[in-house]
Amino acid sequence: MPQSPTHRFGCACCGVAGGLDRRRFLQAAASVGLVAALPGFAWSAEGNYEAMVLSCIDPRFPEPTLNYMKGRGMLGKYSQFVIAGAAIGVVAPAFKDWHQAFWDNLGASIQLHNISKVIAIDHRDCGAAKIAYGEPKVANREIETETHKAALLEFRKQVAVRQPKLTVETGLMALDGTVEMFA
């Protein structure tokens, strides 16, 4: 049977293969009902969470960041904002067009999740740091550390001005996933 022009996607009424027939619809509805009945299952994005984690888009670091947060016992207790450079992406003049997106998201996380802290995790061998500050600013481990410390300190200062009730934690993640925290 040809598909009706008003129904662009497969549906049971048009008899298009792959459409959602009554049996599949009822199975899907039952599945949703079962999930909703599971203890501890939350349907709302709102609630009380501990923190927002700020991390980098580098594909090497989602898993180490997750493992770090798991190790702190915070799995499921934080929201996350991912941007190139992490704190560098929020404070470096080279990325000024990105800054407001972070602050707006932090405000939303405060409003929706009632967070009390933000945890910024920069990482070593960061391409965004090289873009923002140039190759010489990350040329060796000591200079790289000082560059990230400066960006994280600036991040901490900006949070204190914009969201003074938040606690701020800052750290630098190594390639092996260990994190050096900075006060």
Buried (B, 14 or more C-beta within 10 A) or exposed (E): EEBEEEEEEBBBEBEBEEBEEEEEEEEEEEEEEEEEEEEEEEEEEEEEBBBBBBBBBBEEBBEBBBEBBEEBEBEEBBBBBBBBBBBBBBBBEBBEEBBEEBBEBBEBBBEBBEBBBBBBBBBBEBEBBBBBBEEEBBEEEEEBBEBBBBBBBBBBEBBEEEBEEBEBBBBBBEEEBEBEEBE
